[in-house]
Amino acid sequence: MQIQIDQARLLNELQTLATFTDAEPDTEGTAVTRVVFSADDLRARAWLKELATAEGFEARDDAVGNIFIRWVGREPNLPAVATGSHTDAIPHAGMYDGTVGVLGGLEAMRALKRRGFQPRRSIELVMFTSEEPTRFGIGCLGSRLLSGTLDPTRAEALQDKDEAPLGTVRTSAGFTGPLSSVRLPASHYHAWIELHIEQGPLLERESIPLGIVTSIAAPAGYCFTITGFGGHAGALLMPDRKDALCAAAELILSVEKHTLATGAIDTVATVGTCAVHPGAVNSVPSRVVLQLDIRDTNPDRRESVMQDIRRDCEDLRQRRKVTITEELVNADAPAQSSPHIVQLMEETCSSQGIPYKKMVSRAYHDSLFMAALAPMAMLFIPCRNGVSHRPDEYAKPEDIALGTTILAQVLAKLASE
């Protein structure tokens, strides 16, 4: 089926969405800050629903703010085919992460409708709440609740930096009802596919226009608190010190060492935050809190790295006379793409002579959790220099349009099954 994407309209909508931000202008690109339930986030949501209803699609919200835009099929009682992503953005991010999947999904539905296609199954676009962990400290909040991966009671009690619980914040934003109502039954969707920028350099580096994701790496998050003994930087003698930051530095290097030692390209680990107390140049650090993100396509290998890190922690306790506590924030399983959807994407690309690369997604997405609800796959397009979560994040218009075209064609096939 030949599909005509309105590239100019799609790009204009991406640029318009980027104006819903409170980030300061940046000379390197388009800076976007759109934290969940902020004024800019709520304005973006309202604008998206206006676009959808103008096309005759149905739009609704659930209790956590996930948006569902449905094109009702000829047999509306059948499980629907779905696509989508997120529109929230971390502070000072770019304009393509997540948004390509949301607005590209909307344009795919419009293009099929313009073509005169009549879906047997309904096609639904989902805009997920809080894919980014910026406000409540946990990523993919909406899709975790949809899939039943996150307990609603625990979710309701999540707090932002001002100690405002999710329950209060979402209600103030206009999203009411019990969070237990968010979960969807396993039979709700026939298939799920997400269009996204790669957020890595491989497609651009190899001059390949499309990536077909075969699996999504499993993320785990840990919080380590190292407690030593602080004091005056001049008066506390070196032999008497129990410097928490020095111990934390060794722990960070331990993470790097053991991750590299696996020899596996799919094992990655990052200590992304380091909170030092009291944080004064003339005071020996008495407490440090580290947050660790570790990911792998193999959860057993991921756990093996953690065991090596724990052994080093025990050595640090003995040698540096500090205490180290470990808290598990989250530990998710990897997700495998549906062989059927992957095959459909391969056939669609091959029939048009479009090169593609089968690849692993090392960043995790809402699709990781949607895999618990339906057969899942993802489609990647290149991004310049592999850059993401920065104002200079960029995807070429022709790559966005091509990804949206393939998405539309695959959605049409799935909706006809």
C-alpha positions in Angstrom: 0.0 0.0 0.0 1.4 3.4 -1.0 1.2 5.9 1.8 1.7 9.7 1.4 3.0 11.3 4.6 2.5 15.0 4.9 6.1 15.7 5.9 5.7 19.5 6.1 2.7 19.2 8.5 4.5 16.7 10.7 7.6 18.8 11.0 5.5 21.9 11.8 3.7 20.0 14.5 7.0 18.8 16.0 8.2 22.4 16.0 5.0 23.6 17.6 5.1 20.9 20.3 8.7 22.1 21.1 7.3 25.6 22.0 5.5 24.1 25.0 8.6 24.5 27.2 10.1 26.6 30.0 13.7 26.0 28.9 15.9 28.9 28.1 16.8 29.3 24.4 20.0 27.4 23.5 22.4 28.3 20.7 23.2 24.6 20.1 19.6 23.7 19.1 16.0 23.6 20.4 16.0 23.3 24.2 12.9 21.6 25.6 11.9 21.2 29.3 8.5 19.6 29.7 8.1 17.9 33.0 5.0 15.8 33.6 2.0 17.7 34.9 3.7 21.0 34.5 1.8 23.8 32.8 3.6 23.2 29.6 2.9 19.5 29.8 -0.8 20.1 30.3 -0.9 22.6 27.4 0.8 20.1 25.1 -1.7 17.4 26.1 -4.6 19.7 25.3 -3.1 20.6 21.9 -2.5 17.0 21.0 -6.1 16.1 21.7 -7.3 19.0 19.6 -5.3 17.7 16.7 -6.8 14.2 17.2 -10.5 15.2 17.5 -10.1 17.5 14.5 -9.5 14.3 12.5 -12.5 12.6 13.9 -10.6 10.3 16.2 -11.8 9.6 19.7 -9.6 10.9 22.6 -9.7 10.0 26.3 -7.5 10.1 29.4 -7.0 7.6 32.2 -6.5 8.2 35.9 -2.7 8.8 35.5 -3.1 11.0 32.4 -2.2 8.5 29.7 -3.9 9.7 26.5 -5.7 7.3 24.1 -6.5 8.5 20.6 -8.6 5.9 18.8 -9.6 5.4 15.2 -12.5 3.0 15.5 -12.3 0.0 13.2 -15.0 -2.0 11.3 -15.0 -4.5 14.1 -14.5 -2.4 17.2 -14.8 -5.3 19.6 -11.6 -6.9 18.3 -8.3 -6.1 20.2 -6.9 -2.9 18.7 -3.5 -2.3 17.1 -1.6 0.4 18.9 1.3 2.8 18.6 2.7 5.8 20.5 5.4 7.1 22.8 5.7 10.1 25.2 5.9 13.9 25.0 7.4 14.7 28.4 11.1 15.9 28.3 13.8 16.0 30.9 15.2 19.5 31.7 17.1 21.1 28.8 16.4 18.2 26.4 15.7 18.1 22.7 12.6 18.1 20.6 12.5 14.6 19.0 12.8 12.1 21.9 9.3 10.5 22.2 7.6 13.1 20.2 8.4 11.5 16.8 6.6 8.4 18.0 3.5 10.4 19.1 3.1 12.8 16.3 4.5 10.3 13.8 1.8 7.9 15.0 -0.9 10.5 14.6 0.3 11.3 11.1 0.4 7.6 10.2 -3.2 7.3 11.2 -4.1 10.5 9.2 -2.2 9.2 6.2 -4.1 5.9 6.2 -7.4 7.7 6.5 -6.5 10.0 3.6 -5.7 7.0 1.6 -9.2 5.6 2.2 -8.0 2.7 4.3 -10.7 1.2 6.5 -9.1 -0.7 9.4 -10.7 -3.9 10.5 -9.3 -3.5 14.0 -9.3 -0.1 15.7 -6.0 1.7 15.6 -5.0 3.5 18.8 -2.3 6.1 19.5 -1.1 6.3 23.1 0.7 9.2 24.7 2.2 7.9 27.9 2.5 9.8 31.1 6.0 10.4 32.5 8.2 8.2 30.5 11.0 10.2 31.9 11.8 9.8 35.7 12.4 13.6 36.2 9.6 14.3 38.6 8.8 11.1 40.5 12.0 9.3 40.2 10.8 6.4 38.2 10.6 6.1 34.4 7.7 4.8 32.3 5.2 5.6 35.0 2.2 5.4 32.7 3.1 2.2 30.9 4.1 0.5 34.1 0.6 1.1 35.5 -1.0 0.1 32.2 0.8 -3.2 32.2 0.4 -3.9 35.9 4.2 -3.8 36.4 3.9 -1.1 39.1 1.6 -1.5 42.2 -1.0 1.4 42.2 -0.6 1.9 45.9 3.1 2.4 45.6 2.7 4.6 42.6 0.2 6.9 44.4 2.7 7.5 47.2 5.6 8.5 44.9 6.8 12.0 45.7 8.4 14.8 43.7 11.3 16.9 45.0 8.8 19.1 46.9 7.5 16.0 48.6 4.2 16.3 46.8 2.7 12.8 46.2 1.6 11.6 42.8 -1.9 11.3 44.1 -2.1 15.0 44.9 -0.3 16.2 41.8 -2.3 14.2 39.3 -5.6 15.2 40.9 -4.6 18.8 40.7 -3.8 18.3 37.1 -7.3 17.0 36.5 -6.7 13.3 36.4 -8.9 11.6 38.9 -10.1 8.1 39.8 -8.2 5.1 41.3 -4.9 4.2 39.8 -6.0 0.6 39.9 -8.3 1.5 37.0 -5.3 2.3 34.7 -4.3 -1.3 34.1 -5.4 -2.8 30.8 -6.4 -6.4 30.3 -4.0 -8.6 28.4 -6.4 -8.9 25.5 -6.8 -5.2 25.0 -4.2 -4.9 22.2 -3.5 -7.2 19.2 -0.1 -5.6 18.6 2.1 -2.7 19.7 4.7 -0.8 17.7 6.7 2.3 18.7 8.5 4.7 16.4 11.5 6.4 18.0 14.8 8.1 17.3 17.7 5.6 17.9 19.4 7.7 20.6 22.6 6.1 19.5 25.1 6.4 16.6 24.8 3.1 14.8 22.3 3.9 12.1 23.9 7.2 11.1 27.4 5.7 11.3 26.4 2.9 9.0 24.2 5.0 6.7 21.2 2.9 7.3 17.8 4.7 7.4 15.8 2.3 9.6 16.5 0.1 12.7 14.2 -2.8 13.5 14.5 -3.5 17.2 14.7 -7.2 18.2 15.0 -6.7 22.0 15.1 -4.0 24.7 17.7 -4.1 27.4 16.6 -4.5 30.9 17.3 -1.6 33.3 17.9 -1.8 37.0 18.3 1.1 39.4 20.1 1.2 42.7 20.8 3.8 45.4 24.0 3.5 47.4 24.5 5.5 50.6 28.1 5.7 51.9 28.4 7.1 55.4 31.8 8.0 56.9 33.0 10.6 59.4 33.2 14.3 58.5 35.0 17.2 60.0 37.0 20.4 59.3 39.2 20.0 56.3 42.2 21.5 58.1 41.7 20.0 61.6 40.8 16.4 60.7 44.1 14.6 60.2 44.4 12.2 57.2 45.0 9.0 59.3 41.7 9.7 61.2 39.5 10.3 58.2 36.7 8.1 57.0 36.0 10.2 53.8 32.7 9.1 52.3 33.5 10.7 48.9 36.8 8.8 48.6 35.0 5.6 49.2 32.3 6.6 46.7 35.0 7.3 44.1 36.3 3.8 44.5 32.8 2.4 44.2 32.2 4.3 41.0 35.4 2.9 39.5 34.3 -0.6 40.7 31.1 -0.2 38.7 33.1 0.7 35.6 35.6 -2.1 36.1 33.2 -4.9 36.5 30.9 -3.7 33.7 33.8 -3.7 31.3 35.0 -7.1 32.5 31.9 -8.8 31.1 33.2 -8.2 27.6 29.6 -7.8 26.5 28.7 -4.7 24.5 25.1 -5.0 25.8 26.2 -4.5 29.4 26.3 -0.8 30.4 26.3 0.9 33.8 26.3 4.5 34.9 26.5 6.4 38.2 24.6 9.4 37.1 24.2 11.3 40.4 26.5 11.9 43.4 25.1 13.9 46.3 27.8 14.9 48.7 27.1 16.0 52.3 27.7 18.6 53.6 29.0 19.8 50.2 31.5 22.4 51.4 35.0 22.8 50.1 36.5 23.0 53.6 34.6 20.0 55.0 35.4 16.3 54.8 32.4 14.6 53.2 30.5 12.5 55.8 27.9 11.1 53.5 27.5 10.4 49.8 24.5 9.1 47.9 25.1 7.5 44.5 22.4 6.4 42.0 23.4 3.6 39.7 21.7 2.7 36.4 22.8 -0.7 35.1 21.3 -2.3 31.9 21.7 -5.6 30.0 19.9 -7.8 27.6 20.8 -10.6 29.9 19.5 -10.1 33.5 21.8 -12.9 34.8 24.8 -11.1 33.5 23.5 -7.9 35.0 23.2 -9.5 38.4 26.7 -11.0 38.1 28.1 -7.5 37.8 26.1 -6.4 40.8 27.5 -9.3 42.9 31.1 -8.2 41.9 30.3 -4.6 43.0 28.9 -5.9 46.3 32.1 -7.7 47.0 34.0 -4.5 46.4 31.6 -2.7 48.8 32.5 -5.2 51.5 36.2 -4.5 50.9 35.5 -0.7 51.2 33.6 -1.2 54.4 36.5 -3.0 56.0 39.3 -0.9 54.5 37.9 2.6 54.8 35.8 2.0 57.9 32.6 3.3 56.2 29.1 2.0 56.1 27.5 1.3 52.7 23.8 0.6 52.2 22.2 -0.5 49.0 18.6 0.1 48.0 17.0 -1.5 44.9 14.9 1.2 43.1 13.8 -1.0 40.2 14.8 -4.1 38.3 13.0 -4.8 35.1 13.2 -7.8 32.8 14.3 -7.4 29.1 11.7 -7.6 26.4 11.8 -9.5 23.2 10.2 -8.1 20.1 7.4 -10.1 18.4 8.9 -12.2 15.5 5.7 -11.7 13.6 5.9 -7.9 13.8 9.6 -7.9 13.1 8.9 -10.0 10.0 6.2 -7.6 8.8 8.6 -4.7 9.2 11.4 -6.6 7.3 9.0 -7.5 4.5 7.7 -3.9 4.2 11.2 -2.5 4.0 12.5 -5.2 1.6 9.5 -4.8 -0.8 10.5 -1.1 -1.2 14.3 -1.6 -1.3 14.8 0.2 2.0 17.9 -0.9 3.9 17.4 -1.7 7.6 19.4 -3.0 10.6 18.2 -5.4 13.2 19.3 -4.1 16.5 19.0 -4.0 20.3 17.5 -1.0 22.0 19.9 -0.3 24.9 17.8 2.7 26.0 14.5 1.5 27.5 11.1 2.8 26.4 7.5 2.3 27.3 7.5 -0.6 24.8 9.5 -2.6 27.4 6.4 -2.6 29.6 3.8 -2.8 26.7 5.4 -6.2 25.9 3.6 -7.5 28.9 0.3 -6.6 27.3 0.8 -7.4 23.6 3.2 -8.6 20.9 5.7 -5.7 20.7 8.2 -4.2 18.3 10.0 -0.9 17.8 11.2 1.0 14.7 14.2 3.3 15.0 15.3 6.2 12.8 18.8 7.8 12.9 19.6 10.8 15.0 22.6 13.1 14.3 25.8 11.9 16.1 23.6 9.6 18.2 22.8 12.6 20.4 19.7 12.6 22.6 18.5 14.4 25.8 20.3 17.5 24.6 19.2 20.6 22.7 21.2 19.6 19.6 19.2 16.3 19.3 18.2 16.2 15.7 16.5 13.8 13.2 16.4 14.6 9.4 12.9 15.4 8.1 13.2 12.7 5.4 14.1 10.1 8.1 11.1 11.0 10.2 8.9 10.8 7.1 10.3 7.4 6.1 9.8 6.0 9.6 6.3 7.3 9.7 5.6 5.8 6.3 6.8 2.3 7.3 4.9 2.6 10.6 1.7 3.4 8.7 2.1 0.5 6.4 2.8 -2.0 9.2 -0.1 -0.6 11.2 -2.4 -1.2 8.2 -1.2 -4.8 7.9 -1.7 -5.5 11.6 -5.1 -3.8 11.7 -6.3 -6.0 8.8 -5.4 -9.2 10.6 
